[in-house]
Amino acid sequence: MKNVIYLKLKTNKTTDNESYTLSVKNDQITIEGGTAAGVFYGTQTLLQMLPAEIYNKERQRAAKWEVKGALMEDTPLYPWRGMMLDVARYFFEKDYVLRFIDMMAMYKMNTLHFHVVDDAGWRIEIKKYPKLTSVGAFRGEGANRVGGYYRQEDIKEMVAYAAARNVDIIPEIELPAHVLSAIAAYPYLSCTGEQYTVQTQHSISHEIYCVGKESTFDFLQDVFAETFALFPSKYIHIGGDEANYDRWKACPYCQKRKKALGLKTEKELQVYFNQRVQKMVKKYGKTIVGWDEIIEDGLEDKAVGMIWHDQKKAFKASEAGHYSVMSLTGYCYFDVAESNIPGELKAATWLPPISLEKVYQLNPMLKGLDEKYRPLILGASATLWSDQFIHGTVLQEIPLLNENRSEKYFDYLTFPRLAALAEVCWTPLAKQSWTDFEKRLGSHYKRYDNAGYGYRVPQPKLISKEKKGNGYIVKVENVVEGAQIRYTTDGTPPNVFSAVYSEPVVVEKLTDFKAITVVSRSIYSLPLYFPEKYEKFQKHGNLVAEWKPSLIREKDFSVFEMNGSGKITGNGEYLLSFWYTDGTSALAIKAIEVYKNGVKVAEDTHDGYTGREQKDNSYKFSISNYETGAAFTIKAMVSGDKGNDSNGAVFIRKL
């Protein structure tokens, strides 16, 4: 039979249930897998070979449905290819969860870590404990009351939808910390029994399940019973991170339990808590998953450590026979922005930006880990935390207003980084190539457009900036298929109406050139530009001076003199700050003195330093008898802490 697509199950089963073969010939396409999962993944590859319009929900009559001939055998590198969706801090409706599953399935991601419980919200209906949702799923008062939860029927629908796309949903029922939403609903679960409210601002609550009361474990047993009836996954995520033990230390019930067990520390009490839960869920055939804090001595059965905070826990987990999934903060925390380019969206700032290329550099098999432990490294999982929605005034709750702005925000954080993580988890390490990936990704932005997914548009790619005569020749490249590059040469920000780039551009100064990738009038990138040397320090005021190794003594304080004339412009208070830029040593500061026409008029004495980290690196002083034309000199007592190899700059601003 010609002009057909055959979907077949292999008669000889393979060792990998997710493997498949794909054959494209003139008259037929055949996809054969060891299981339905393998066949499904073969169809995802076929979709990527077809024109981008295949992802459109409407029939595209003008598209030419052609596929290049191919013969491939494909199997994933890791069995766990995951994403975490935080619906606890911000409630995303069921339709977005279904859409997010589609986004994962597009790239053969197979594990949705569903963060449904945290201090700021309880999102899963437990019929025996109705207050978990009537109280714990909402926060705020009156018109500011927001929240929501998933009915059990909603969850059944999501689980079935995911299963059809070979996505396993693993719920996270946090314990013993991050549970203020449950304690607000049922105060007896805490050590104090006091009534609390669900937080409206992000913080890590000190409230914690009481480990000394049997009623805590009765509650969890009931919650797990209803949860497991909804989620067929063999895994249950128990959180286990960031527990503060202050309540346990002051609680007579917890201390009685600690004494009876012969334990010395509250940390050991948490190990006991985890052991109890592990035995509890084992009756249902479940394996516990937790953040790397759960990988401690005492777990009798195998567990899965989700390594985020301490890479060493992966080594400890492997040696103890436990499994690991890499969710390392430097590669997998997608709630962090991709860049620090001005105009980048507001996102988590406690980590440096995580670029697309940085995600692609992840190797779940950590350097130094013995190859014999390779089977215990299950894969990797990225996280999309939503605490930014209740963090200060950064985002707060974004009203939908039929715009789905909150969903678009998460789309922007997800794509195309999800694609990079998917390839890292699927493709053999020897075949991974950032250059090749970046080139292939160029055709995928059209696919996102057709599917209706949001994404972050990449900047134009800088190819070269050649110095020639009194200027520079700047050459850039478009990395988005079908897009244009628009640019300016006068230092002003480009827009969708700026000149179209078609050949290398000559500018007098590099800072004159700026360019953006334009997909459409409403979809375009942040600018590619050449920043001023100290642009990121502009908020600290005007540049006063720069230091370099030749001006600094090693471990010996000396005077670093700076010209303050023109920077001190009148009476008032000033802040002088020291900022390291590069080098192997930090700069130690002991004091600063300010002189007017050679006479000391102000000083600030305290120990500070600036290096890869900084502390107390700002100095305050007041000017009360300013004179026009007076010469101001600033003298700082400085030293290299371990050597003199550091560079940096000093800035001043008037308060």
N, C-alpha and C positions, 0 to 999 in steps of 0.2 A: 504494500500500500504506500503511495507516494504523498508528499506534502502533508505529513502528519508529525505530531510530537508524541513520542512514546514515553510513558512514565512506568518504570518497571522496578520490581523488587528482585534483588539477586537471589538465586537459588542457593548459592554457596555463601553463607554468612561470613562477613568480615569481622575482624577483631574490633574495629571501630564502627559503632552504629551510625556515626554521622558522615561517613565517607560516601563518595558517589563517583560515578564516571559520567562524562558528558561527551556525546558525539554529535557533531553537526556536519551533515552531508548535503548534497544538492537536493535530495528528495525527502530527507527525513532528519529529525532530531531525536536522539534517544538519551534519556536520563535514567540511570540505573543506580539504585542505592541499596545498601544492606538492610535499611529500615526505611520507614516513611520519612524519618528525619533526614536521612541522606538524600532521598528524592526531593524533599522540600528545599534543601540547600542547593541542590543542582538547579532547581528552578530559579533560585535567587541569582545564581551566576548567569543563567540564560537571560534573565531580565536585564542584568547589567550589560549584556552584549547587544541588546536591542536598542533602538533609538530611545532617547530620554522620554518621549511622549508616552511610552508604555506605562509610566507611573501615573499618568493623568486619569482621573476618575471618569472623564468623559471620553467618548470615542473620538479618536483623532484620525479622520478620514484622509487627511493630506500626508500623513506619515508614510514613509516607505519602510516596510518591515523586512529588513535584510539583516542577516547575521553572517559573520565570517566563518568559514569552515574551521572546525576545531576538534581535537580529541584530547581529553584531559582526564586524569585521575586525581582526585582531590580528597584530602583528609585534614581535619584541624590539628594544630599543634597542641592545643590545650582543651580540656573538656569544659572548663568554666570560663565563659566569656560574658562578663556581666556589666550591668549598670544598676546603680542605686538611685531610686526616686524617693525623695523626702516629701511625703505628703502630710507629715505630722506638723511641721512648723507652718506650712502653708497648704491649705487643702485644695488639691486639684481634682476637678470633677472626673467622674468615671470615663467620660468620652476622651479626655486627654490621656488618661492612663492607657486606654485602648490604642490611641494614636501613638503613644510612646512605645508600646509593644510593637507596632508596625515599624517604627523607626529602628528599633533594635533588629527585628527580623530581616530588614532590608540588607543588613550586613552580617547575618548569621550569628548574631548575639543570642545567647540561649538562657541567660539567668537574670531575672529581674528581682533585685533585692528591694523589697517593698517596706520602706521605713514608715510604719503606720502608728508608732507610739513614740512620744517624746514629751518633755515638760510642757510644751506649748499645744499639745493636742493628742487626743485618742481617736483614731479614725475607723476602727473596726467594731461593728455591732456585736456585742456579747449579750445575749438575751437574758441570761441569769443576772447580769449586772447592768441594768438599763442606764444608770447614772454615768457610766463610763462615756456614753455618747450624749446624753441629755445635758450633762455638766462638763465632762472632760473634752468634748469635741468643739467647744465654743469658748471664746474669750472676749473680754470687753463688756460694756454695758450699753443698753439703749440702742441708739442708732449706730453705735460703734461695735455692736456685738457681731462677730464674724466667726465662721468656721464651717463645719460639716463633717459627715462621716459616710462610710459605705455600708449600706444594708447588706445583710448576708446574701440576698439575691443578687446584689450588684457584684459581690465578690465571686459568686459562682459564675456569673457571666464573664467576668474578667479572666478567671482561671481557665474557663473553656476556650475563650478567645485566644489566650496565650498558648494553650496546649496545641491548638490547631496550627500555630506558627512555631512550634517547638521551643517555646519559652517557658521555663520553669519559674513560677513566682514563689519566692521565699519570703514569708512575712517576718518582720522584726518586732518581737514583743520585748521591749527593753526591760532590763532588770540588772541590778537592784536600783540603779540610778536612772536619771532622765524620765522620771515617772510622776512628776507633779500633777499631770492631768488625771492620773488614776487616784492619787491621794486627795486631790480636790473633790473628787466624786465620792470617795470612801475614806474618810480621815483615819479610820482605825487601821489602815494599812501602814501608817507611818509610826514612828517611834513616839511622837508627841500626842497624836490624836487630835491636834488642833485643826481648825478649818482653814483651808487655803483656797486661793483662786488661781485659775489658769493664767499664766503670765501673758502679758501683752507686749513685753519687751524681751528681747533675747537675753538669756543668761543661763548658766548651768546651775540649776537649783540644788541646794544642799539637802532638800528633802529626799528621802530614800525609803524603800520598803524595809520594814522592821524584820530583821533576821531572827529575832528572839521569839516572835509570836508564831504559833502554828497556823493561825488564821491567815497569815501571809501565804503560806504554801497551799492551804485549802483554796484560797482565791486563785492562785496561779494554776492549780490543777483544773479548776473549772474553766478558766480562760483558755488553757491549752486544749481542753476537750472540745470546746466549740470551734477553736481556731483550726485544729487538725481535721475537723469534719468538713472544713471549707477548702483547705489547701492540701492537696495530695503530695506535695513535695516531700522528699525524704529528709529535708533539712528544716530546721527552725533556727532563726537568728535570735540570740538572746541579748545582744548589745554587750553589756558588761564593762563599758568604758567609763572613765571620768567619775568614778564613785568617790564622794567625799564622806569620810567616816565620822565626822563630828557628831552626828546624831547617834550613831552606834556607841561611841565612846561615852555618851551621857545617858544612854538608855539602860535601865535596870534589866529589862528583858534580854537585850542583846548581850550585856555583860554576864548575865547568868548563863546564857547559852555558851558564851566564850569560855567561862570557867568550867562548865560541865564537860566541854569537849577538850579541855586542856590546851587551849590555843593561847598564843602569846600576843598576837596582833590582830587588828581588825582586817588587815589584808587576808589573813588566814580565814577569817570569818567569811569573806567573799568567796574564797575557794570552796568552803563548805557549802555556801549558797549555790554555787555553780554545780557542785557534786549532787546536791539534792535535786536540782532542776534536770541535770543530765539523766539521773535515774528515773525521774518522773516522765520524761519524754521518750525514754528508751522503750517503755511499754507500748508506745505507739509506733515503734520502728523508726524513730526520728534521730538524726544526728545533730548535735548542737553546732551552730556557727556563732562566732563572736569576734569582736574587735580584739586586737592582739593582747589586750589586758587579760583575756581569759586563759592564755597559754601559761599556766602555772602548774606546779607539781600538785598531784592529787586527783586529776581527772582520770578515772579508771578506763573509760572507753575513748575511742578516737574522736577527736573534735576537729573543726575547721577554724583556723585562726585567720581572720581577715587583717592582714598586716598593713597598718596605716601609720603608726607612730614610731615604732621601734623595729627596724629591720632585723635586729638580732633575734627577735622573737621567732622569725622564720627558721633560724638555725636551731633554736631550742625546740620548736614545734617538730621539726623533722627528726631530730635526735630522739624525741619522745614518741615518734610514730604518728604524730598528728599531721593533718593536711594544712596547706596554706593557700590563701588567695591574696594576690598582691593588690592593695589599694593604696599604694604609697602616695603620700601627700605631694611629693614633688612632680608626680606624673599624672595622677588619677583624680585629683580634686577639681572637677569641672566647674564648681561654683566660684573658682578663682578665674579672673579675667585672663585673656590670652596675651595681653600686652599692657604696657603702661603708657601707651600713646595718648596724648591729650584727646579727649573725646571718647575714649573707651568707656564701656558701660560700667556702672558702679557694681562692684562685686566684692567678694571676700578679699581682705587685704592682709591677713595674717601670714600669707605665703607670697612668695614672688610670683609674677605671672607664669602661667603654664601654656606655652605656645603649642601649636599643632605639631611642630617638629619635636618639641620636648616629649609629648605623648608618644610619638613614634619611636623615641629612644628607649622606652621602657623594655626591659628584659625581665620577665617574671622569674626566670632562673637566676637568682642573685649571684653576683660574682663572689667566689669563695665557697659557695655551697657545694658540697660533695655531690658528684653526678649520680651517685647511688640513690640520692633522695629525689631525683627528678620526678618519679611517679607521685610523690607527695605534694608537688607544686601543681595545683589544679588549674591555675590560670590567673586572670586579673579581673578587677571590677572597678569601674569609675564611680564617683559619687557626685550626686547633684543635691547638695544641701540647700534648703530653702530658708535658712534662718535670716538671710538678708531682708526678707519681707517684714521681719519684726525686730530689726537691728537698728536702733536709733531712729533717724528719720531718713535713712537711705532709700528704702523702697516702701516700707509699710505694706499694708494690703493694697493691691492695685485693683480698683473696681473694674469689673469686666466691661460694663457699658457696651456689650455686644462687640467688643474689640479683641477680647482674649489677649490682652497685653501681657499678663503674667505668663501665659503659655508661650508667647513669642519670645519672651525673655529667656525661658528655659531652652527653647529651640536654639537660640543664639549661642547659649553656653554649650549645647550638645553637639551641633554640627559645625564644622566637619570633624571635631575631635573624636567623636564616636567611631568614625571610619578608620582613623589612625589606630585606635585601641583594638578595633576588630581585626585589623591586619596583623598587628603584633601578636594577637592571641591565636590566629588561624595559620598564618604563613610560616613555613620553616625559616629559622633564623638566617640560614645561608642565602635565602632568596629575598630577604627583606632589604629594601633600598629606598631611602628617603627621596632621592632624586627621581626614581621611577614612580614612587607613590605620588609625589607632588604632581608629576606630569599626568598620570592617570586620573587623578582627582579632578583635574580641570573640566572633565566632561560630566562630573557628577552634580555640579551646581544646578544645571538644567533639570536634572532628575529631582532635586529638592523642590525646584520651582513647580514642576508638574505635579508632584505629590502634595504640594501645599505645605511643605515644611520650611520653617525659618532656618537661617544659618548666618554665620559670620562670613562676610565677603573678605577674601584675602587682599592685602595691598598689592600693588604692582611689585614685581620682583626686580630688585636692583641687580643689573648684570655688571656694570662697570661705571666708574666715575674717574675718567682720565684727565689729568692736569695737562692743559695745553695753552701755552702763551699766558695771557692774563686771566684765563678762565678755566672752565671745566667742561668736558663732554660727558653728559649723563646718558646712559643707556639703560632702559628698563624693559621688562617683558610682562605680557599679560598671562596670568595663570588661570583665568576663568574662560572657558570656551564660550564664544558668542558675546563676550563683554567688550567694553572699550576702556582705554586709559585716557583720562582727561587730566590736564596739567596746567600749571601756571609757572611763570618765571620771574615774578616780581615779589615773591615772598608772601603773597596773599593766599588764603586757603582756596583750593580748587573746588568747583561744584560740577553738577551734571551738564552745565552749559559752557564749561571751559573748553579750551582748545583740545582737539583730539590728537593724541600722540601717534605718530606714524614712523618717526625716525629719531635717532639720537639728538638731544637738545644741548645747545651751548648756553652756559650761564656764566656770569662773572664770578658769583659766589655760590657755593653749594647750597647755602641757606635760602637762595632765591628760588630753588626748584621744589615744587610740591606736586604730587600726582595721586589720583585715586582710581580704583577700579569701579567702573559703572556698569551694572547689570541692567538697570532700568532707571527711570526718573526717581523712583522711590527706594531703590536698592543699590547701595554703593558702599565702598570700603572707607575705612579711616585712611588718612593720608600717609603716603610714603614721603618722608622729608628728612632733612639733615639738621638735627637739633643743634642749637647753640651749646657750647661746651658745658655750661653749668645750668642748663635749662631746668633740670629737676630740683635745683636748689633755689629757684626764683622766689618761692614763698618765704624764704628766710631773709630777703632783702637784697641789698646791693653788694657786689663783690668788693671786698676790701683788699685782699691779698691772697696769694697762692704760696704754699710751701712745697718744698721738694727735699730730697735727702741731703743735699749739700747745705741746707739751712738748719738742719736738725742734728743734735748730738745724741749719741746712743747712751741711754741710761744716765744722762747727766743734764740737768735742767740748765737752759741758757735762754737769753732774751731773743725773742722773735719780734722784730720791730716792723710796724705797719703804718702807712700814711692814712690818717683818718680825715684829712682835709677834703672837703667836698662831700663826705659821707655823713659827717656830723654837721647838721644844717641849722640847728637852733636849740633852744632850751627844751628839756624834756627827758624822758627815759628812753634808753636804747638797749637793744639786745644784740650781743655779738656772739656768733655761733661758729664752731669749727666743724668742718665736714670732710671726712676721709673720702678719697676717690679710688685709690688703688695702692698696691704695695703689699709687703708681707708683715709689716709692723704697724702697730697703732701709735697714735700720737697722744701722749699724756700732757695735760695742762694743769698747772698749779694755781695760776692767778693771771689777771690782766690789770694793767694800769693805763689810765688815759692822761695825756699831757696836753696842755694848752700853752703854746709859746714856751715850751720847756718846763712848765710848772705843772706838777701832778694835781689834777682836779677831781679824779674819781678812780675807784678801784673795786675789784670783786675778787675775793680769794676763796677758792674751794677746789677740790680735786675733781677733775673730769678727764674723760678720754674719748677718742673717736677712732674707730677702726672698722672692722667688719660688723662690729656692734658699737654702740656709743652710749655713754651715760654722763649726765650732767655736763654736756659739752657746750652749754650756753652760759653767757656771762652778762649780767645786767649792771648798768651804770646810769647815773643821772648827770645832766649838764644844766647848770643854773645861771651861769654868767657868760653866755655865748657872746662872742664879738665877731662881727663881720670882718673877714680877712684874717682871722686868727689861724695859726697853724696847729693842727691837732695830730698828735702821734699816739699810737696805741702800742704798748709793749706787753707781750705775753711771755710767761715763763713756761717753756715747753721742753719735752724730751721724747725720744723714741722709747717705747716700753721694752722691746726686746732687741731693737736695732733701729737704725735711722731710715730704713727703706720704706718710706710712705710718701704719698702725695695727697694734697687736698687743698681746700680753699676756705677762706674766712668771709662770712657775710655779716652785714649789719642792717638792722631795721629799727625804725623809730616806733615805739609802742604807743 
